[in-house]
Amino acid sequence: MKVTFHEEAAAEVNEAAQYYEERAFGLGLSFLAEVEEAVNQIVANPEACQLIGHRVQRKLLRRFPYSLLYTSRTY
């Protein structure tokens, strides 16, 4: 499965990481690691997350108040 982030979503992730890093050294990296872990979980089992629309699913992050919204396309 190929994972791509919408341009605005990628910018939001980077801004959030910068925000957290400014608050505490290493916290931004922890945020990015958690995003990466969530992406890996989605790739491993894309149907496991909550369906919030016709085709949109949501994966909540554990430590941070963010979620990843995604669609799974099969070609």
Beta strands, then each sheet from edge to edge (+ up, - down):
strand 1: 50-51
strand 2: 57-60
strand 3: 67-70
sheet 1: 1+ 2- 3+
end
